[in-house]
Amino acid sequence: MSLIPKSHPRAKSLLIREKLVVGFDNGLVAKEGLLAHGRGEAFDYLLGEKTGKAALQAIRAAAAQILVAEMPVISVNGNIAALCPKQIVKLSKQIKAKLEVNLFYVNEKRKQAIIKTLKKNGANEILGSKITSSKKLPGIDSARRIVDKDGIFVADVVIVPLEDGDRTMALRKAGKTVITFDLNPLSRTSQTANITIVDNVTRAIDLLINESKKLSKKNKKSLQKIIDDFDNKKNLRENIIQIKNNLTRSAKIA
């Protein structure tokens, strides 16, 4: 039970931290994952801790891209399993995407803990657990090069929340369309992905679920137009401008 009062001005942020700490204690989150979250939280401050206009545009484009995909796969790591397992499972079922556990700091015990958490939240089939079904993604040396032959290896669209830059580049070179969540618009992941949602995944995931449901009523031609009209580089620039404007306002107050 959380000891953080709802009246605390930083309640939401502190609750996210608490979820990650619990995830670490339960074997889901690597120590490095806690550090990565701290870096992301700093950028969330700069973004005003809210979903901006640019993020909403990226979410719409991501939903359209997912819906036209023939073989979408959602890559899950420890932080995602700790922060929003129920929403990730809900999204996978809604868009008929496979779930695959893929870790940078990999160990079998942590992988099984993540799989158990996803199943507890309603997931059925989860890829990435069998050595016999593994393939190597070319152009990357970390453990994340090991992917499932029935999942990421054959996917046309890969949704990779909280991704690292090396694998994003490797996925792009392998011909995959990459959708990511990244609070840092300057990161290699953000700059390399096809669609970058610059927002806290705990806010954006529900918005993506809702947008996917809304756009599912549109035909493929309409969905493709949404995708074609989206420019990831331009969208990232808009996020950087949002940070700049927030800093300018803060400087005036100070």
Secondary structure, DSSP 8 states (H G I E B T S, - for coil): -----TTSTTHHHHHHHHHHHHHHHTT-S-HHHHHHHHHHHHHHHHHTSS--HHHHHHHHHHHHHHHH-SSEEEEE-HHHHHH-HHHHHHHHHHHT-EEEE--SS--HHHHHHHHHHHHHTT---EES--GGGEEE-TT--SGGGEEETTTGGG-SEEEEET--HHHHHHHHHTT-EEEEE-S-TTSHHHHHSSEEE-S-HHHHHHHHHHHHHHHTTS-HHHHHHHHHT--HHHHHHHHHHHHHHHHHHHHHH-
